Structures are given as structure tokens and as C-alpha cells.
Amino acid sequence: MKGKKKFSHKTAIIEEGAKIGENTKIWHHTHVREGGKIGSNCNIGKNCYIDKGAIVGNNVKIQNNVSVWHGVVIEDDVFVGPNVVFTNDLYPRAFIWDKERLQKTLIKKGASLGANSTIICGNRVIGEYALVGAGAVVTKDVPPHGLVIGNPARLVGFVCKCGYPLKEKIGEEDHFVIMKCDHCNSTIKINKEDFGKVRK
């Protein structure tokens, strides 16, 4: 386990060859496999599993009971709620596994995955600062700042970097719709094509 100023609970299993950044905390009964990578300033909750080949960026918070499988990449500043489910095989069989079956998932910077949500693999991308609602089953890509809910998850709006819904459209610019956050007064550019996909 490389890095300095790390904390891992005495019940955690950190395999030789796992890479863990500075100031990262790993809690009860969590298992980090050889070849698993976790960045700096992360908080990995109880009963988590970081697979060989899984990549977790910096400043990531993973709540209890989450398994991050090989093929999943989590960028910086991501929140992963309790009991979130990742997958990496679209057609799983207990008696068949090879690298050709591996399907990838990319969670972009600043995104949040609500409790009990499920991310179905398939070169899936959850965009920057997107918000996946609790219990949602994501079967398609989620655009930057997109808010998705339901099963299957549908795009119902957009959220600010601060996490609050974007409700006010204040203009347009080239290929973007400009929205203003009522909570922090930030302005956010939303791709017009994505804006047109919202379903209420």
C-alpha cells in the first residue's frame, strides 16, 4: 500500500500492490485488491470492495456496501451513495468469464450517485456533475449536469455544481442553453441537444 498519512481500519484488507493516495481513509471490512487504485483524500466506507483494475480518483466519497469492479473508473470529486451497484458484464454466467466480456463504466468529475442506484455497464458514461437519483437504474449515458431518476432512468432536468436543480433558463449561446442556479447564483451551460431530451 503506497502513499502517506493513510488510515485503514484493522478489519480492512489491503492487498500488496494496491495503490492508495495520501489522507485516504478505508473503513471496516473493506477489501482493496492488488492493482486497485484509490487517489488522495478519499473516504471509503464499510463493507466496500475495490477490484483489481478499478480506478478511484481524488476526493471521492464511497458510502457503505459498494463494490467497484474492474472496468469502472471514478474520476475526482465523485459521491457514491450507500448500496450503489456497478456491473461489468452485460450477459453474466457463473461458468464463463474472460476479458472480452468486460464492459466499462466511467463516472466523470463531480458526479453523484444516489443510494441504491444501479449503473448498468456497456461503455457507460455518467457526465460531469450529473446526479443519479436514489434507486435509479441507469441504462444509458447521462449528460453533464443531468438529473436522472426512475427505472429505467430518464432525464428529468439538470443540476448545478452545488447539486441543486437548475430551474431558470436565462439565455442561449451557440450550441448551449444558459441556466442560472437559484441556490448559489452560478450560471451553467447545458448542451442544447441534451436540453431537448428532458422528459417530465
N, C-alpha and C positions, 0 to 999 in steps of 0.2 A: 504494500500500500504506500504510494508515493505522495509527497506533499507534507506540509507542516501544519501544526495547530488544528489537527482534526480531532473529532470526538466520535467514537463508536461505542455503543453500549456493549457490556460484557457478553450479552447473548447474541450479538450480531456476528455474522460470518463474513469475513473479508478475505477472499482467496488471494493467494500470491499472484501478482501480476495485474490486479485491479488497480486502476489509476483514479485517485481521489484528490481533489484540489484542497487548498487551504481553507480553513474555517468552515468546513462542511461537517454537519452532524448526521450521524446514522444511528437510528434508534432500535428498540427491542426487536429481536428475532428477524432482522433484515439480512438478506443474503446478497452479496455483490460478487459476481463471478469473475474469474480470471478473464481479462480482456474487456471487462465492463469499464466504462469511463464516466466519471462524475466530476463536474467542474468545481469551482470555488464558491463558498458562501451558500451552499445548498443545505436544505433540511429534508432528510429522507425519513419518513415516518415509520411506524411499527409494521411488521409483517410484510415488508416490501421485498421485491426480487428484481435485481438489475442483472440482466442476462449478459452472457458473453457476446460482445459485439454491439450491445446497446450503448447509446451515447446520450449523456445528460449534460447540458451546458452549465453556465454560471448563474447563481442567484435563483435557482429553481427550487420550488417547494412541492414535494410529493407527499400527499397525505397517506394515511394508513391503508394497508391492504391493496397495494398496486404492484402489478408485475410489468416491468418494462422489458419486452422481448427483443431478441436480436432482430435488427431491421428497423427498430424505432429510434429516431433521432429527435431529441428535445432540445431546442435552442434556449438561449438565455432568457431569464425573467418569466418563465412559464410556471403557471399554477396548475397542479394536477390534483383534483379533489379526491376524497376517500372513495375507494372501491371502483375507480375508473378501470375499464378493461381495454387493453390493447390486444390486437391479434396480428399474426404474421403469416397465416396460411389460409387461403380462401376455400380450400377443399380438403380439410384435415382428415387424416386417417391415422389411427393409433399405430398402424403397422407400416406406414410409408412416411419417410422424411428424407429429403435431400435439398441441397442449396437451390435447386431450380424452383422449388416451391415457395421460397422466401418472397414475401411481399412487404414493401416498405411503407413506413408512415413517417411524415415529417411534421413536427409541431413547431411552428415559427415563433420568433421572438415575441414575448409578452402575451401570448395566448393563455386563456384559462379554460380548463375542462371541468365542468361541474360534477358533483358527486354522482356516482353510479352511471355515468355516461359510458358508452361503448364506441370505440373507434374501429370500424371495420377496415382492414388493410386493403392494399391494392394501389401502391404508389400514391397513397392519400396525402394531401397537404392541408393542414389547418393554418390559415393565414395569420399574419402578424396581428396581435391584439384582438383576435377573434374571441368569441365567448360561446362555449358549448353549454347549453342548459343542462341542469341535473336530469339524469335519466335518458338523455337523448341518445339515439343510435345513429351515428354518422356513417353514411354510405357513399357520400360524395365529398369533393373538396369544399372547404369553407373559405370564402374570400377574406381578405384583410378587414378587420373590424366587424366581420359578420357575426350576427347573433342567430344561432340555430337552436331549435327546440323540437321535441317530439320523436316519434318512431314511425317511419324513418325521419331523420332530422330535416327540417325545412328552414329556409332563410326567412326570418320574420322582421329583420331590421339590422341596425348597425350600432356599435358601441364605441365610446371614446377610449383613449388610452387609460383614463381613470376608471373605466369599467361601466360607467353609467350609460344608459341608452341615448343615442343621438336622435333628437326629435325635430330639430329646426333646420330646414334647408334654407341657406342664405344666398345661394347663387350657383353658377356653373362656370367652369373654366376648362377649355379644351375638351378632354375626354373624362372630366371629373365633375361630380356634384359636390358642392361645398356645404358642409353641415357644421352647426355650432352646438357645443355641449352646454346645456343649461346648468350643469353642476360646476364645471371648472372654467367655462368660457373659452375652451380651446376650439380651434377650427380644424376639421378633419376632411381630407379629400377622399371621396369614395368613387371608385370607377363607375362610370355611367352604366356599363353593361351589367355589373354586379347589382347596382341600384335597381335596375329593371327586373331583377329576378326575385324581389321581395314578395312573399306570399303572406297574407294576413290570416 
